[in-house]
Amino acid sequence: MISLKNILTISKYESKVLWRNWFFRIVSLIGIFFVFIFNLGVFSEVDTPRWFVLSNSWTQPYATMMLISIAQVAAVIFLATGLVK
């Protein structure tokens, strides 16, 4: 069975490899900016919040995780095509 130390070591070097790629940096920053603007627009009092959004306490984390997942899929697809070359 793999130990926690091995997992942390692998994740450390994988993150170093990912952050060397400028495309990953740009996509991740755009994704974080988009999620911030989405949360600000939908869940704050900048706009009049809709009652069905406020009544469900699970909508904000769920919507945020879905948007982050979409950005991760896009980044992985482009990174995988870069590795195939």
The first five atom37 places (N, CA, C, CB, O) and aatype in JSON, in Angstrom:
{
  "aatype": [12, 9, 15, 10, 11, 2, 9, 10, 16, 9, 15, 11, 18, 6, 15, 11, 19, 10, 17, 1, 2, 17, 13, 13, 1, 9, 19, 15, 10, 9, 7, 9, 13, 13, 19, 13, 9, 13, 2, 10, 7, 19, 13, 15, 6, 19, 3, 16, 14, 1, 17, 13, 19, 10, 15, 2, 15, 17, 16, 5, 14, 18, 0, 16, 12, 12, 10, 9, 15, 9, 0, 5, 19, 0, 0, 19, 9, 13, 10, 0, 16, 7, 10, 19, 11],
  "atom_mask": [
    [1, 1, 1, 1, 1],
    [1, 1, 1, 1, 1],
    [1, 1, 1, 1, 1],
    [1, 1, 1, 1, 1],
    [1, 1, 1, 1, 1],
    [1, 1, 1, 1, 1],
    [1, 1, 1, 1, 1],
    [1, 1, 1, 1, 1],
    [1, 1, 1, 1, 1],
    [1, 1, 1, 1, 1],
    [1, 1, 1, 1, 1],
    [1, 1, 1, 1, 1],
    [1, 1, 1, 1, 1],
    [1, 1, 1, 1, 1],
    [1, 1, 1, 1, 1],
    [1, 1, 1, 1, 1],
    [1, 1, 1, 1, 1],
    [1, 1, 1, 1, 1],
    [1, 1, 1, 1, 1],
    [1, 1, 1, 1, 1],
    [1, 1, 1, 1, 1],
    [1, 1, 1, 1, 1],
    [1, 1, 1, 1, 1],
    [1, 1, 1, 1, 1],
    [1, 1, 1, 1, 1],
    [1, 1, 1, 1, 1],
    [1, 1, 1, 1, 1],
    [1, 1, 1, 1, 1],
    [1, 1, 1, 1, 1],
    [1, 1, 1, 1, 1],
    [1, 1, 1, 0, 1],
    [1, 1, 1, 1, 1],
    [1, 1, 1, 1, 1],
    [1, 1, 1, 1, 1],
    [1, 1, 1, 1, 1],
    [1, 1, 1, 1, 1],
    [1, 1, 1, 1, 1],
    [1, 1, 1, 1, 1],
    [1, 1, 1, 1, 1],
    [1, 1, 1, 1, 1],
    [1, 1, 1, 0, 1],
    [1, 1, 1, 1, 1],
    [1, 1, 1, 1, 1],
    [1, 1, 1, 1, 1],
    [1, 1, 1, 1, 1],
    [1, 1, 1, 1, 1],
    [1, 1, 1, 1, 1],
    [1, 1, 1, 1, 1],
    [1, 1, 1, 1, 1],
    [1, 1, 1, 1, 1],
    [1, 1, 1, 1, 1],
    [1, 1, 1, 1, 1],
    [1, 1, 1, 1, 1],
    [1, 1, 1, 1, 1],
    [1, 1, 1, 1, 1],
    [1, 1, 1, 1, 1],
    [1, 1, 1, 1, 1],
    [1, 1, 1, 1, 1],
    [1, 1, 1, 1, 1],
    [1, 1, 1, 1, 1],
    [1, 1, 1, 1, 1],
    [1, 1, 1, 1, 1],
    [1, 1, 1, 1, 1],
    [1, 1, 1, 1, 1],
    [1, 1, 1, 1, 1],
    [1, 1, 1, 1, 1],
    [1, 1, 1, 1, 1],
    [1, 1, 1, 1, 1],
    [1, 1, 1, 1, 1],
    [1, 1, 1, 1, 1],
    [1, 1, 1, 1, 1],
    [1, 1, 1, 1, 1],
    [1, 1, 1, 1, 1],
    [1, 1, 1, 1, 1],
    [1, 1, 1, 1, 1],
    [1, 1, 1, 1, 1],
    [1, 1, 1, 1, 1],
    [1, 1, 1, 1, 1],
    [1, 1, 1, 1, 1],
    [1, 1, 1, 1, 1],
    [1, 1, 1, 1, 1],
    [1, 1, 1, 0, 1],
    [1, 1, 1, 1, 1],
    [1, 1, 1, 1, 1],
    [1, 1, 1, 1, 1]
  ],
  "atom_positions": [
    [[0.84, -1.17, 0.0], [0.0, 0.0, 0.0], [0.89, 1.24, 0.0], [-0.96, -0.01, 1.22], [1.93, 1.28, 0.67]],
    [[0.47, 2.25, -0.76], [1.27, 3.45, -0.89], [1.12, 4.31, 0.37], [0.85, 4.25, -2.15], [0.03, 4.46, 0.92]],
    [[2.22, 4.87, 0.8], [2.17, 5.66, 2.03], [1.89, 7.13, 1.71], [3.5, 5.54, 2.8], [1.96, 7.56, 0.56]],
    [[1.57, 7.87, 2.74], [1.27, 9.29, 2.6], [2.5, 10.06, 2.15], [0.74, 9.86, 3.91], [2.39, 11.03, 1.4]],
    [[3.67, 9.65, 2.59], [4.9, 10.32, 2.2], [5.14, 10.19, 0.7], [6.1, 9.74, 2.97], [5.57, 11.15, 0.05]],
    [[4.86, 9.02, 0.15], [5.02, 8.82, -1.3], [4.03, 9.69, -2.08], [4.82, 7.34, -1.67], [4.39, 10.27, -3.11]],
    [[2.81, 9.78, -1.59], [1.8, 10.6, -2.27], [2.21, 12.07, -2.25], [0.42, 10.42, -1.6], [2.08, 12.76, -3.26]],
    [[2.7, 12.55, -1.11], [3.12, 13.95, -1.01], [4.34, 14.23, -1.89], [3.44, 14.3, 0.44], [4.44, 15.31, -2.48]],
    [[5.25, 13.28, -1.99], [6.42, 13.45, -2.85], [6.02, 13.53, -4.31], [7.41, 12.31, -2.63], [6.5, 14.39, -5.04]],
    [[5.14, 12.63, -4.73], [4.67, 12.63, -6.12], [3.92, 13.92, -6.43], [3.78, 11.41, -6.39], [4.12, 14.51, -7.49]],
    [[3.05, 14.36, -5.52], [2.28, 15.58, -5.77], [3.18, 16.81, -5.81], [1.2, 15.76, -4.7], [2.9, 17.75, -6.55]],
    [[4.25, 16.81, -5.04], [5.18, 17.93, -5.05], [5.84, 18.08, -6.42], [6.24, 17.75, -3.96], [5.92, 19.18, -6.95]],
    [[6.32, 16.98, -6.98], [6.99, 17.04, -8.27], [6.01, 17.24, -9.42], [7.79, 15.79, -8.49], [6.35, 17.89, -10.41]],
    [[4.81, 16.7, -9.3], [3.79, 16.95, -10.32], [3.41, 18.42, -10.35], [2.54, 16.08, -10.06], [3.23, 18.98, -11.43]],
    [[3.28, 19.06, -9.2], [2.94, 20.48, -9.17], [4.08, 21.32, -9.75], [2.63, 20.93, -7.74], [3.82, 22.33, -10.41]],
    [[5.31, 20.93, -9.53], [6.43, 21.66, -10.12], [6.39, 21.57, -11.64], [7.77, 21.13, -9.6], [6.65, 22.56, -12.33]],
    [[6.07, 20.4, -12.16], [5.99, 20.22, -13.61], [4.84, 21.05, -14.19], [5.81, 18.73, -13.97], [4.99, 21.67, -15.24]],
    [[3.7, 21.04, -13.51], [2.55, 21.8, -14.02], [2.8, 23.3, -14.01], [1.32, 21.49, -13.2], [2.44, 23.98, -14.97]],
    [[3.41, 23.82, -12.96], [3.6, 25.26, -12.88], [4.7, 25.76, -13.81], [3.93, 25.66, -11.45], [4.84, 26.97, -13.98]],
    [[5.48, 24.88, -14.41], [6.45, 25.31, -15.42], [5.76, 25.69, -16.72], [7.49, 24.19, -15.67], [6.29, 26.48, -17.51]],
    [[4.59, 25.12, -16.95], [3.86, 25.35, -18.18], [3.06, 26.65, -18.06], [2.93, 24.16, -18.51], [2.22, 26.79, -17.16]],
    [[3.32, 27.6, -18.96], [2.62, 28.88, -18.9], [1.16, 28.75, -19.26], [3.29, 29.88, -19.82], [0.32, 29.5, -18.75]],
    [[0.83, 27.81, -20.13], [-0.58, 27.61, -20.48], [-1.38, 27.22, -19.25], [-0.72, 26.55, -21.57], [-2.5, 27.7, -19.06]],
    [[-0.83, 26.34, -18.42], [-1.53, 25.95, -17.2], [-1.71, 27.13, -16.26], [-0.77, 24.83, -16.49], [-2.77, 27.27, -15.65]],
    [[-0.72, 27.97, -16.15], [-0.83, 29.16, -15.29], [-1.95, 30.08, -15.77], [0.5, 29.93, -15.24], [-2.76, 30.56, -14.98]],
    [[-1.98, 30.31, -17.08], [-2.99, 31.22, -17.63], [-4.38, 30.65, -17.46], [-2.72, 31.49, -19.11], [-5.29, 31.36, -17.04]],
    [[-4.57, 29.36, -17.77], [-5.88, 28.74, -17.65], [-6.33, 28.71, -16.19], [-5.86, 27.31, -18.22], [-7.51, 28.95, -15.91]],
    [[-5.44, 28.43, -15.27], [-5.83, 28.38, -13.87], [-6.19, 29.77, -13.34], [-4.72, 27.78, -13.03], [-7.13, 29.9, -12.56]],
    [[-5.47, 30.79, -13.74], [-5.8, 32.15, -13.3], [-7.12, 32.63, -13.91], [-4.68, 33.12, -13.67], [-7.9, 33.29, -13.23]],
    [[-7.37, 32.31, -15.17], [-8.65, 32.66, -15.79], [-9.78, 31.93, -15.1], [-8.64, 32.33, -17.29], [-10.84, 32.51, -14.87]],
    [[-9.58, 30.67, -14.76], [-10.61, 29.91, -14.07], [-10.92, 30.47, -12.69], [0.0, 0.0, 0.0], [-12.09, 30.57, -12.32]],
    [[-9.9, 30.85, -11.95], [-10.11, 31.44, -10.62], [-10.83, 32.79, -10.74], [-8.75, 31.61, -9.88], [-11.71, 33.09, -9.94]],
    [[-10.45, 33.59, -11.73], [-11.1, 34.88, -11.95], [-12.57, 34.69, -12.32], [-10.38, 35.67, -13.05], [-13.44, 35.4, -11.81]],
    [[-12.86, 33.72, -13.2], [-14.24, 33.47, -13.61], [-15.09, 33.0, -12.43], [-14.27, 32.44, -14.74], [-16.22, 33.44, -12.28]],
    [[-14.55, 32.11, -11.6], [-15.29, 31.64, -10.43], [-15.54, 32.78, -9.46], [-14.54, 30.49, -9.73], [-16.61, 32.86, -8.87]],
    [[-14.56, 33.66, -9.28], [-14.74, 34.81, -8.4], [-15.85, 35.73, -8.9], [-13.43, 35.59, -8.28], [-16.7, 36.15, -8.12]],
    [[-15.83, 36.03, -10.19], [-16.86, 36.9, -10.77], [-18.23, 36.22, -10.7], [-16.51, 37.25, -12.22], [-19.23, 36.88, -10.42]],
    [[-18.28, 34.92, -10.96], [-19.54, 34.18, -10.88], [-20.11, 34.23, -9.47], [-19.33, 32.71, -11.31], [-21.3, 34.51, -9.3]],
    [[-19.29, 33.97, -8.47], [-19.77, 34.01, -7.08], [-20.17, 35.43, -6.67], [-18.69, 33.48, -6.14], [-21.14, 35.62, -5.93]],
    [[-19.43, 36.41, -7.13], [-19.76, 37.79, -6.81], [-21.09, 38.19, -7.44], [-18.65, 38.72, -7.27], [-21.89, 38.89, -6.82]],
    [[-21.32, 37.78, -8.66], [-22.54, 38.17, -9.36], [-23.78, 37.42, -8.91], [0.0, 0.0, 0.0], [-24.86, 38.0, -8.87]],
    [[-23.63, 36.16, -8.57], [-24.8, 35.34, -8.26], [-25.13, 35.33, -6.77], [-24.59, 33.92, -8.75], [-26.3, 35.42, -6.39]],
    [[-24.13, 35.24, -5.94], [-24.37, 34.99, -4.52], [-24.14, 36.19, -3.61], [-23.5, 33.88, -4.07], [-24.21, 36.05, -2.39]],
    [[-23.88, 37.36, -4.18], [-23.66, 38.52, -3.31], [-24.78, 39.53, -3.51], [-22.29, 39.17, -3.6], [-25.71, 39.31, -4.29]],
    [[-24.67, 40.61, -2.8], [-25.7, 41.64, -2.9], [-25.35, 42.7, -3.93], [-25.92, 42.29, -1.57], [-25.93, 43.78, -3.92]],
    [[-24.4, 42.41, -4.81], [-24.13, 43.31, -5.92], [-25.37, 43.36, -6.82], [-22.87, 42.84, -6.73], [-25.79, 44.43, -7.27]],
    [[-25.93, 42.2, -7.06], [-27.19, 42.08, -7.77], [-28.24, 41.63, -6.74], [-27.09, 41.06, -8.98], [-27.87, 41.12, -5.68]],
    [[-29.49, 41.81, -7.03], [-30.52, 41.33, -6.11], [-30.5, 39.81, -6.11], [-31.93, 41.88, -6.51], [-30.81, 39.2, -7.14]],
    [[-30.15, 39.18, -5.0], [-30.07, 37.72, -5.0], [-31.45, 37.09, -5.15], [-29.4, 37.23, -3.71], [-32.44, 37.56, -4.59]],
    [[-31.47, 36.02, -5.91], [-32.72, 35.3, -6.1], [-32.96, 34.38, -4.91], [-32.7, 34.49, -7.41], [-32.02, 33.8, -4.37]],
    [[-34.21, 34.25, -4.5], [-34.54, 33.51, -3.29], [-34.23, 32.03, -3.41], [-35.99, 33.69, -2.96], [-33.82, 31.41, -2.43]],
    [[-34.42, 31.46, -4.58], [-34.13, 30.03, -4.7], [-32.65, 29.74, -4.58], [-34.65, 29.49, -6.03], [-32.26, 28.64, -4.2]],
    [[-31.81, 30.72, -4.89], [-30.37, 30.55, -4.72], [-30.0, 30.66, -3.25], [-29.59, 31.59, -5.54], [-29.18, 29.89, -2.75]],
    [[-30.6, 31.61, -2.56], [-30.28, 31.82, -1.15], [-30.86, 30.74, -0.24], [-30.77, 33.17, -0.71], [-30.3, 30.46, 0.82]],
    [[-31.97, 30.15, -0.65], [-32.62, 29.17, 0.22], [-31.88, 27.84, 0.26], [-34.04, 28.94, -0.24], [-31.99, 27.1, 1.23]],
    [[-31.14, 27.54, -0.78], [-30.38, 26.29, -0.8], [-28.93, 26.58, -0.44], [-30.46, 25.6, -2.2], [-28.21, 27.23, -1.19]],
    [[-28.52, 26.09, 0.7], [-27.16, 26.39, 1.16], [-26.09, 25.61, 0.39], [-27.04, 26.1, 2.64], [-24.91, 25.92, 0.5]],
    [[-26.49, 24.61, -0.36], [-25.53, 23.79, -1.08], [-25.22, 24.33, -2.47], [-26.03, 22.38, -1.19], [-24.31, 23.82, -3.11]],
    [[-25.94, 25.34, -2.95], [-25.76, 25.76, -4.34], [-24.43, 26.45, -4.6], [-26.88, 26.67, -4.73], [-23.82, 26.23, -5.65]],
    [[-23.96, 27.26, -3.68], [-22.71, 27.98, -3.93], [-21.51, 27.02, -4.01], [-22.47, 29.01, -2.84], [-20.76, 27.09, -4.99]],
    [[-21.3, 26.14, -3.03], [-20.14, 25.25, -3.18], [-20.27, 24.29, -4.35], [-19.93, 24.45, -1.91], [-19.28, 23.97, -5.01]],
    [[-21.49, 23.84, -4.63], [-21.68, 22.91, -5.74], [-21.4, 23.6, -7.07], [-23.11, 22.35, -5.73], [-20.71, 23.05, -7.92]],
    [[-21.93, 24.8, -7.26], [-21.7, 25.52, -8.51], [-20.22, 25.86, -8.68], [-22.54, 26.79, -8.55], [-19.69, 25.78, -9.79]],
    [[-19.57, 26.24, -7.6], [-18.15, 26.57, -7.67], [-17.32, 25.34, -8.03], [-17.68, 27.15, -6.33], [-16.41, 25.44, -8.86]],
    [[-17.62, 24.22, -7.44], [-16.86, 22.99, -7.76], [-17.11, 22.53, -9.19], [-17.24, 21.88, -6.78], [-16.2, 22.01, -9.84]],
    [[-18.32, 22.72, -9.67], [-18.6, 22.35, -11.07], [-17.8, 23.23, -12.03], [-20.1, 22.48, -11.37], [-17.25, 22.73, -13.01]],
    [[-17.72, 24.52, -11.76], [-16.96, 25.42, -12.62], [-15.46, 25.13, -12.56], [-17.23, 26.87, -12.23], [-14.77, 25.2, -13.58]],
    [[-14.97, 24.81, -11.38], [-13.56, 24.46, -11.26], [-13.26, 23.17, -11.99], [-13.16, 24.34, -9.78], [-12.2, 23.04, -12.61]],
    [[-14.16, 22.22, -11.92], [-13.98, 20.95, -12.63], [-13.92, 21.15, -14.14], [-15.11, 19.98, -12.28], [-13.13, 20.5, -14.82]],
    [[-14.75, 22.03, -14.65], [-14.73, 22.3, -16.09], [-13.4, 22.92, -16.5], [-15.9, 23.24, -16.49], [-12.84, 22.55, -17.53]],
    [[-12.89, 23.83, -15.71], [-11.6, 24.45, -16.02], [-10.47, 23.42, -15.93], [-11.32, 25.63, -15.06], [-9.53, 23.46, -16.72]],
    [[-10.55, 22.51, -14.97], [-9.52, 21.47, -14.85], [-9.54, 20.54, -16.04], [-9.72, 20.68, -13.56], [-8.49, 20.13, -16.52]],
    [[-10.72, 20.19, -16.51], [-10.82, 19.31, -17.67], [-10.19, 19.98, -18.89], [-12.29, 18.94, -17.96], [-9.46, 19.34, -19.65]],
    [[-10.47, 21.26, -19.09], [-9.89, 21.98, -20.22], [-8.36, 22.01, -20.11], [-10.45, 23.4, -20.29], [-7.67, 21.8, -21.11]],
    [[-7.85, 22.28, -18.93], [-6.39, 22.34, -18.74], [-5.76, 20.97, -18.98], [-6.05, 22.85, -17.33], [-4.7, 20.89, -19.6]],
    [[-6.38, 19.92, -18.5], [-5.82, 18.57, -18.66], [-5.82, 18.16, -20.13], [-6.61, 17.55, -17.83], [-4.87, 17.54, -20.6]],
    [[-6.88, 18.51, -20.85], [-6.93, 18.15, -22.28], [-5.8, 18.83, -23.04], [-8.29, 18.54, -22.88], [-5.12, 18.19, -23.83]],
    [[-5.61, 20.13, -22.81], [-4.55, 20.83, -23.52], [-3.17, 20.38, -23.07], [-4.69, 22.32, -23.32], [-2.25, 20.32, -23.89]],
    [[-2.99, 20.06, -21.82], [-1.69, 19.57, -21.35], [-1.41, 18.17, -21.91], [-1.65, 19.53, -19.8], [-0.26, 17.87, -22.24]],
    [[-2.42, 17.35, -22.02], [-2.23, 16.0, -22.55], [-1.85, 16.06, -24.02], [-3.5, 15.15, -22.35], [-1.02, 15.27, -24.48]],
    [[-2.46, 16.97, -24.77], [-2.09, 17.09, -26.19], [-0.66, 17.62, -26.33], [-3.08, 18.01, -26.93], [0.02, 17.3, -27.3]],
    [[-0.23, 18.43, -25.38], [1.15, 18.91, -25.42], [2.15, 17.81, -25.11], [0.0, 0.0, 0.0], [3.27, 17.84, -25.63]],
    [[1.77, 16.85, -24.28], [2.67, 15.75, -23.96], [2.76, 14.72, -25.06], [2.22, 15.09, -22.7], [3.76, 14.01, -25.17]],
    [[1.72, 14.62, -25.89], [1.71, 13.63, -26.97], [2.7, 14.02, -28.05], [0.31, 13.48, -27.56], [3.28, 13.15, -28.7]],
    [[2.9, 15.31, -28.26], [3.79, 15.79, -29.34], [5.2, 15.35, -29.17], [3.77, 17.27, -29.42], [6.05, 15.68, -30.0]]
  ]
}
